[in-house]
Amino acid sequence: MQRSGQWSCRRRDTRDESREPRDERRETRDEEKQMLELRPNCECCDVDLPPESTDAFICTFECTFCRGCRNALPGNRCPNCGGELVARPIRPADKLLKHPASKIRVVKAAGCIEMDVVA
């Protein structure tokens, strides 16, 4: 709407009333979001890395390593994809009830130290 050469800041509500209310749509989207797997161990040495561990590091593909193995890898890079290894976030305990950590263990048969890091 234009008044005497100025634009109005009013915003129309363009929501379709036949759709579900906005808050319900948001809850549905939140439930559909994918969560990090939070793998239970280091791929190199198979040490346990519980969901609350501050010693767990992941790449963008969620390859998971302990602090010791990460520090031993050239350039602190993932030996699988060459990506940066960053601290794995800690999922709040109340969220773990609904979205538990993975129980599937992934381990490199030869370990990681002997592997060449992908460039």
Protein Blocks (a to p, Z undefined) as FASTA:
>chain_A
ZZehiacfbdcdfbdfkbccfklmmmmmmmmpccdfkiabdfklopacdfklckbccdfk
opacdfklmmmpghiiafklopacdddddddfklmmmmccdfbdcddfkljmlpccdZZ
